[in-house]
Amino acid sequence: MQLGINLGYWGAGMDADNLTVAKEADRLGYAVCWAAEAYGSDAATVLTWVAAQTERIDVGSAIFQIPARQPAMTAMTAATLDSLSGGRFRLGLGVSGPQVSEGWYGVKFDKPLARTREYVEIIRKAMTRERLSYEGEHWTLPLPDGPGKPIKLTVHPQREHIPLYIAAIGPKNLEQTGEIADGALLIFPSAEHLEETTLRHLRAGREKAGLTMDGFDVCPTLPIALGDDKDVATLADTFRPYTALYVGGMGSRKQNFYNQLAQRMGYEKEATEIQDKYLSGDKQGAASAVPHDLIDKTTLLGSVDRIADRMKSYAEAGVTTLTLAPAGFTLDERLASLRAGTQALERAGL
């Protein structure tokens, strides 16, 4: 199992720190550095900045939002980043959510699975550097009865095949991801529930495509916070607002993928309470309603030994790249969590 680092969103007041964290992860031998985007910083610019100031670590989009870009532009960006980074780019994609897709980008959040499949097919075709033509439900290239002609990508990526990941949570999306992608980007993963909530769906998609899980990258992101084992409850409390935001406030009441995931993990009553309080404006109450067990099972908390034990559980469950989001109120605390990750991996014998 390899380690990755997730810088989250740029522009949150920790930009200089984030670059230091990325450089330290590069020095420590982390495999990949991911950056996110929602409706603030874009991931492509951040990844270019990080790639220019690191040497070995891969840089990856977690995620490029599908409603934000035409697929051919995403292929251009991927090829450019791979070329500029010397073959260190990983392309992560996701449909975002209905509020961002329709409210920010003005793109209908309908048929997300079909749109994702076509989007990936167009990117794959464009990256072959053959002339691009495509006929689908959502995209037709070139447009019919117009001046457009099939065009081919002029940029040469460093590698013939750039790894393509999809952010997936729901069973159908996970199955399709297993079928059409090289890896899955996961959030709120519990080692104890990974087979039931995730892996069996990914495996079904791989089997549908005549493939096995060999070479497929199962890549969850987990916050990590270093501390004394007797203070695990206090460490967990720092993640209550984060968990409440996703379980209670992401998307709408009917379309909250994270809330549905929490329910599939056995927290049906708690997930409903968190969402009710969050959507009514009681964010503090929502955070208080998050069970400690849910936080502890979806983060890495405590001493290096405790974190090492949890890493073993994730490796045994089928995780191949464990991406860490180092927590801390200061840069030194975040760097300490980052270093604890490599220490724990070694101590776990992974």
C-alpha positions as CSV (number, residue, x, y, z in Angstrom):
1,M,0.0,0.0,0.0
2,Q,1.3,3.5,-0.9
3,L,0.6,6.8,0.7
4,G,-0.8,9.9,-0.9
5,I,-1.5,13.4,0.4
6,N,-4.6,15.5,-0.2
7,L,-4.2,19.3,0.0
8,G,-7.9,19.9,-0.3
9,Y,-9.0,23.4,-1.5
10,W,-6.5,26.2,-2.2
11,G,-7.2,29.7,-1.0
12,A,-8.3,28.7,2.5
13,G,-5.6,30.7,4.2
14,M,-3.0,27.9,4.2
15,D,-1.5,28.3,0.7
16,A,2.1,28.7,1.7
17,D,1.7,25.9,4.2
18,N,0.2,23.6,1.6
19,L,3.2,24.0,-0.6
20,T,5.5,23.2,2.3
21,V,3.4,20.1,3.0
22,A,3.6,19.0,-0.6
23,K,7.4,19.5,-0.7
24,E,7.7,17.5,2.5
25,A,5.5,14.7,1.1
26,D,7.8,14.6,-1.9
27,R,10.8,14.3,0.3
28,L,9.3,11.6,2.4
29,G,8.4,9.5,-0.7
30,Y,4.6,9.9,-0.8
31,A,3.3,8.6,-4.1
32,V,0.8,11.3,-5.1
33,C,-0.4,14.8,-4.1
34,W,-4.0,15.5,-4.8
35,A,-5.8,18.9,-5.0
36,A,-9.5,19.6,-5.1
37,E,-11.9,22.1,-6.6
38,A,-15.4,23.1,-5.9
39,Y,-16.3,26.8,-6.6
40,G,-13.1,28.5,-5.4
41,S,-9.7,27.5,-6.5
42,D,-9.3,25.3,-9.6
43,A,-7.3,22.2,-9.3
44,A,-5.3,22.5,-12.6
45,T,-3.5,25.7,-11.6
46,V,-2.7,24.4,-8.1
47,L,-1.3,21.1,-9.5
48,T,0.9,23.1,-12.0
49,W,2.3,25.1,-9.1
50,V,3.0,22.0,-7.0
51,A,4.5,20.0,-9.9
52,A,6.9,22.9,-10.7
53,Q,8.3,22.8,-7.1
54,T,8.5,19.0,-6.5
55,E,10.6,16.3,-8.1
56,R,9.2,12.8,-7.7
57,I,5.6,12.9,-6.3
58,D,2.7,12.5,-8.7
59,V,0.1,15.3,-8.9
60,G,-3.5,14.4,-9.2
61,S,-6.9,16.1,-9.6
62,A,-9.3,15.0,-6.9
63,I,-11.3,16.1,-8.7
64,F,-11.7,17.9,-12.0
65,Q,-15.5,18.6,-12.0
66,I,-17.1,17.2,-15.1
67,P,-19.7,20.0,-15.5
68,A,-16.9,22.6,-15.4
69,R,-15.1,21.5,-18.6
70,Q,-15.8,20.1,-21.9
71,P,-14.2,16.6,-22.2
72,A,-11.8,17.7,-24.9
73,M,-10.5,20.5,-22.7
74,T,-9.9,18.1,-19.9
75,A,-7.9,15.9,-22.3
76,M,-5.8,19.0,-23.2
77,T,-5.2,19.9,-19.5
78,A,-4.3,16.3,-18.7
79,A,-1.9,16.0,-21.6
80,T,-0.3,19.4,-20.7
81,L,0.1,18.6,-17.0
82,D,1.6,15.2,-17.8
83,S,4.1,16.8,-20.2
84,L,5.1,19.6,-17.9
85,S,5.4,17.4,-14.8
86,G,7.5,14.8,-16.6
87,G,4.9,12.1,-16.5
88,R,3.6,12.6,-13.0
89,F,-0.1,13.5,-13.6
90,R,-3.1,11.5,-12.5
91,L,-6.5,12.5,-13.8
92,G,-9.3,12.3,-11.3
93,L,-12.9,13.1,-12.4
94,G,-16.2,13.6,-10.7
95,V,-19.7,14.9,-11.4
96,S,-19.7,17.2,-8.3
97,G,-23.3,17.7,-6.9
98,P,-26.6,19.1,-8.1
99,Q,-26.2,22.4,-6.2
100,V,-22.7,23.2,-7.7
101,S,-23.4,21.7,-11.1
102,E,-26.6,23.6,-11.7
103,G,-26.0,26.7,-9.4
104,W,-22.4,27.4,-10.3
105,Y,-21.9,25.9,-13.8
106,G,-25.5,26.0,-15.1
107,V,-25.3,22.4,-16.1
108,K,-28.2,20.1,-15.5
109,F,-27.4,17.4,-13.0
110,D,-29.2,14.6,-14.9
111,K,-28.0,11.2,-15.9
112,P,-24.6,11.6,-14.1
113,L,-23.6,8.0,-14.9
114,A,-24.2,8.3,-18.6
115,R,-22.5,11.6,-18.8
116,T,-19.5,10.3,-16.9
117,R,-19.2,7.3,-19.3
118,E,-19.3,9.5,-22.4
119,Y,-16.9,12.0,-20.8
120,V,-14.4,9.3,-20.2
121,E,-14.8,7.8,-23.6
122,I,-14.1,11.1,-25.3
123,I,-11.1,11.8,-23.1
124,R,-9.7,8.3,-23.8
125,K,-10.2,8.8,-27.6
126,A,-8.7,12.3,-27.6
127,M,-5.6,11.1,-25.7
128,T,-4.9,8.6,-28.5
129,R,-4.1,11.6,-30.6
130,E,-6.3,10.4,-33.4
131,R,-8.8,12.7,-35.0
132,L,-11.7,13.1,-32.6
133,S,-15.2,12.2,-33.5
134,Y,-17.9,11.0,-31.2
135,E,-21.7,10.3,-31.3
136,G,-23.4,10.0,-27.9
137,E,-26.5,11.2,-26.1
138,H,-24.7,14.1,-24.4
139,W,-21.9,15.0,-26.8
140,T,-21.6,14.8,-30.6
141,L,-18.2,15.8,-32.1
142,P,-18.0,17.5,-34.5
143,L,-21.4,19.1,-34.3
144,P,-23.5,18.0,-37.3
145,D,-24.3,20.3,-40.2
146,G,-21.7,22.8,-39.3
147,P,-18.1,23.9,-40.1
148,G,-16.5,21.7,-37.5
149,K,-14.1,19.0,-38.5
150,P,-12.5,16.1,-36.5
151,I,-9.3,17.5,-34.9
152,K,-6.5,15.7,-33.1
153,L,-4.7,16.6,-29.9
154,T,-1.4,18.3,-30.8
155,V,0.2,18.0,-27.3
156,H,2.2,14.9,-26.6
157,P,1.7,13.7,-23.0
158,Q,4.7,12.1,-21.4
159,R,3.0,8.7,-21.1
160,E,0.8,6.8,-23.5
161,H,-1.7,6.1,-20.7
162,I,-2.5,8.7,-18.0
163,P,-4.1,7.0,-15.0
164,L,-7.8,8.0,-14.8
165,Y,-9.7,7.9,-11.5
166,I,-13.4,8.6,-10.7
167,A,-14.7,9.9,-7.4
168,A,-17.5,7.4,-6.5
169,I,-19.7,6.8,-3.5
170,G,-23.0,5.2,-4.7
171,P,-23.2,1.5,-5.7
172,K,-24.0,2.2,-9.4
173,N,-21.2,4.8,-9.7
174,L,-18.8,2.5,-8.0
175,E,-19.7,-0.4,-10.4
176,Q,-19.3,1.9,-13.5
177,T,-16.0,3.2,-12.0
178,G,-14.6,-0.3,-11.8
179,E,-15.7,-0.9,-15.4
180,I,-14.2,2.2,-17.1
181,A,-11.5,3.7,-14.8
182,D,-8.1,2.9,-13.5
183,G,-8.9,3.8,-9.9
184,A,-11.5,5.0,-7.5
185,L,-11.3,8.1,-5.3
186,L,-13.2,7.5,-2.1
187,I,-14.2,9.6,0.9
188,F,-15.4,8.6,4.4
189,P,-14.0,5.0,4.0
190,S,-14.3,2.6,6.8
191,A,-12.0,-0.4,6.7
192,E,-14.7,-2.4,8.5
193,H,-17.3,-1.6,5.9
194,L,-15.2,-1.3,2.7
195,E,-16.1,-4.6,1.2
196,E,-19.8,-4.2,1.8
197,T,-20.1,-0.5,0.8
198,T,-17.4,-0.2,-1.9
199,L,-15.3,-3.1,-3.1
200,R,-18.0,-5.5,-4.1
201,H,-19.4,-2.9,-6.4
202,L,-16.0,-2.0,-7.9
203,R,-15.3,-5.7,-8.4
204,A,-18.6,-6.2,-10.2
205,G,-17.6,-3.5,-12.6
206,R,-14.2,-5.0,-13.2
207,E,-15.8,-8.4,-13.9
208,K,-18.3,-6.7,-16.3
209,A,-15.3,-5.4,-18.3
210,G,-13.5,-8.8,-18.1
211,L,-11.0,-7.5,-15.7
212,T,-9.8,-8.3,-12.1
213,M,-8.9,-5.9,-9.3
214,D,-5.2,-6.3,-10.2
215,G,-3.7,-2.9,-11.1
216,F,-6.9,-1.0,-10.0
217,D,-6.1,1.7,-7.5
218,V,-8.4,1.9,-4.5
219,C,-7.6,5.3,-3.2
220,P,-9.5,6.7,-0.2
221,T,-8.8,9.9,1.6
222,L,-8.6,10.0,5.4
223,P,-7.8,12.9,7.8
224,I,-4.9,12.1,10.1
225,A,-4.2,13.7,13.4
226,L,-1.3,12.7,15.7
227,G,-1.7,12.6,19.4
228,D,-1.8,10.5,22.6
229,D,-4.1,7.5,22.4
230,K,-5.9,8.6,25.6
231,D,-6.8,11.8,23.7
232,V,-8.5,10.1,20.7
233,A,-11.9,11.4,21.7
234,T,-10.6,15.0,21.7
235,L,-8.9,14.5,18.4
236,A,-12.1,13.1,16.9
237,D,-14.1,16.1,18.1
238,T,-12.0,18.3,15.9
239,F,-13.5,16.5,12.9
240,R,-17.2,16.8,14.0
241,P,-17.9,20.0,11.9
242,Y,-16.2,18.4,8.9
243,T,-18.3,15.2,9.1
244,A,-21.5,17.1,9.9
245,L,-20.9,19.3,6.8
246,Y,-20.7,16.3,4.5
247,V,-23.3,14.0,6.1
248,G,-25.7,16.8,6.9
249,G,-25.2,19.7,4.4
250,M,-23.7,18.4,1.1
251,G,-26.3,18.4,-1.6
252,S,-30.0,18.4,-0.9
253,R,-32.1,16.3,1.5
254,K,-32.9,13.9,-1.3
255,Q,-29.4,13.9,-3.0
256,N,-26.7,13.7,-0.3
257,F,-24.4,10.9,-1.3
258,Y,-22.4,11.1,1.9
259,N,-25.6,10.8,4.1
260,Q,-26.6,7.8,2.1
261,L,-23.1,6.3,2.6
262,A,-23.3,6.8,6.4
263,Q,-26.7,5.0,6.3
264,R,-25.2,2.1,4.4
265,M,-22.5,1.9,7.1
266,G,-25.3,1.3,9.7
267,Y,-25.8,4.9,11.0
268,E,-29.3,5.4,9.6
269,K,-30.8,7.1,12.6
270,E,-27.7,9.2,13.3
271,A,-27.4,10.3,9.6
272,T,-31.0,11.5,9.6
273,E,-30.6,13.5,12.8
274,I,-27.4,15.1,11.5
275,Q,-29.1,16.1,8.3
276,D,-32.2,17.4,10.1
277,K,-30.2,19.6,12.4
278,Y,-27.8,20.8,9.7
279,L,-30.5,21.8,7.2
280,S,-32.5,23.6,10.0
281,G,-29.4,25.8,10.7
282,D,-28.3,24.0,13.8
283,K,-24.7,23.2,12.7
284,Q,-23.4,22.9,16.2
285,G,-26.2,20.4,17.0
286,A,-25.4,18.5,13.8
287,A,-21.8,18.3,14.8
288,S,-22.7,17.1,18.3
289,A,-24.9,14.4,16.8
290,V,-22.1,12.8,14.8
291,P,-21.2,9.5,16.6
292,H,-17.6,9.2,17.8
293,D,-17.4,5.7,16.2
294,L,-18.2,7.1,12.8
295,I,-15.4,9.6,13.0
296,D,-12.9,7.1,14.5
297,K,-13.6,4.6,11.7
298,T,-13.1,7.2,8.9
299,T,-10.0,8.9,10.2
300,L,-6.5,8.0,11.5
301,L,-6.2,9.3,15.1
302,G,-3.8,8.8,17.9
303,S,-0.3,7.5,18.3
304,V,1.9,6.2,15.5
305,D,1.2,2.6,16.7
306,R,-2.5,3.1,16.7
307,I,-2.4,4.7,13.2
308,A,-0.2,1.8,12.0
309,D,-2.8,-0.7,13.2
310,R,-5.5,1.2,11.3
311,M,-3.4,1.3,8.2
312,K,-3.0,-2.5,8.4
313,S,-6.8,-2.8,8.5
314,Y,-7.1,-0.6,5.3
315,A,-4.4,-2.6,3.5
316,E,-6.1,-5.9,4.4
317,A,-9.5,-4.5,3.3
318,G,-8.1,-3.8,-0.2
319,V,-6.8,-0.2,-0.2
320,T,-3.8,0.3,-2.5
321,T,-3.2,4.0,-2.1
322,L,-4.1,5.6,1.3
323,T,-4.4,9.3,0.9
324,L,-3.9,11.4,4.0
325,A,-5.2,14.8,4.8
326,P,-2.9,15.9,7.7
327,A,-4.8,17.9,10.3
328,G,-3.4,20.6,12.6
329,F,-3.8,24.2,13.6
330,T,-0.2,25.0,12.7
331,L,2.2,24.0,10.0
332,D,4.3,22.1,12.4
333,E,1.3,20.0,13.5
334,R,0.4,19.2,9.9
335,L,4.0,18.2,9.1
336,A,4.1,16.0,12.2
337,S,1.0,14.2,11.1
338,L,2.5,13.8,7.6
339,R,5.7,12.3,9.0
340,A,3.6,10.1,11.3
341,G,2.1,8.6,8.2
342,T,5.4,7.3,6.8
343,Q,6.4,6.1,10.3
344,A,3.1,4.2,10.7
345,L,3.4,2.7,7.3
346,E,6.9,1.4,8.1
347,R,5.8,0.2,11.5
348,A,2.8,-1.7,9.9
349,G,5.3,-3.4,7.6
350,L,3.5,-2.2,4.5
